[in-house]
Structure formats: structure tokens, C-alpha cells
Amino acid sequence: MSTKKKDSDICPRCGKPVDEHEAGRCLDAWFAEVVMGWVRLGCCPLYGSLWDDEAIFNAMENGGFTHRRPCGCTGIVPKASTSITAAWEGLDQFRRFSFHRGTFFWCAITLPSGRIADALEAPTAPLAIVRACLKAKLAEKEADDELS
């Protein structure tokens, strides 16, 4: 049985759904914006658009600032999809979550409404956490949009 993906669950850069998105700089940037509240600053004059490919992300890491954090300072997007430390910061945005390791890692987050966002699994812990955090924040936003 296949389920239709919601537009909000699709990456705005590459068009991949949250639960199928591989670890990498594209997912890291989406996580920084949606979960951590960072704001994209724009383009780098040397390398062009920040979202073109992995090479541009790597170039930006060697001296470019890519996003503004909610506190106002700027910084390079953390590698949340491959770093457990950076991924765990996303879980700090939520009061309740479950994390389990079996054949795969999976993470489920309880939304403020009490509903559990989809439990997402991945081959690594950071990827499972990033996917679950994204899915939960997108679900929260969708719920807020329905109320307004």
C-alpha cells in the first residue's frame, strides 16, 4: 500500500521525501531551517547558490557563513545528519521523544497535541533523529496552519 507524500514532507531543494532523504548537506540545511530556526542568508559570490551540490557546501564550510541562527549570529550549517551531537540538538526542541536501536535506528517524537509524529528509521542514529525532527516540526507547522 502506498501513501501519497504531503508537499510539506518534500525537500524544497532536491524534491526527496523526508523519510527517503539520505544524509548530507542538503538534509542538514533543511534541518537547520525547519528544526533549528536558522535563516538562509543567500548566495556566496565565489561559489554561487548555496544549494547547488555537495561541492558548494564543502566550499562554504571552508570559510563561508551560510545561515543566521535565531540568536542573530551567523554560522555554518552543522552536519546533523552525520553527527550525533548536532542531531541531538534537534531533539532539544521537543519535550518527549523515543529512540531505539534494533536492526535500524528509529526515532519518534510526541507533538504538543499528544499525537506521535511518524516514527522514522534509518541506518544511523543521526539520520533517524534528523528525519524524525523534521517530520515532527513539519507536522507542527501543518497543525498550526490548520488552526489559523
Steps between C-alpha positions, in 0.01 A plus 500: 500500500648835402417828667516836328770727636391843624669793327635614837684168536695559178842668510478842336847460348516148359137383507564190717256403776619527861491127560707424189748790517860383536745657742688796359520875479159541330326326792718689750391836356131401505540387863673828596218704353193301608608353833762742630344818360805616306443740209680461168712809433531469123768419250877494515659729237778248438294185473150613398188350650546322832278210394651385170698194608726341759808682369345837576412396854856378553638827363272699728624306801849631434419857597147594393209577728181352368224561755396734779404330824193618696737680743622719211852367453596328176647155454563208276230237483589215741534148362198377694424206272841346570593640844315367803589814700350734240195274450434482873465880510189454288342278765543785748215671311256234623385398846431131429663257262588133468820365357578133441767292338412170336594390153470871420483808717159658541372814661146616576401839638186587696347826381355756745151377400594157639503343153814309410666613178590213270778283639782509251779251461844531348828310486667753735385674817561858376303437182205351692497796740524762224220337299275473809566859608420628152184292477384623842569869430326476163199334670494775765503767230223324310288482817562870571405589141172307536412694814560838342 
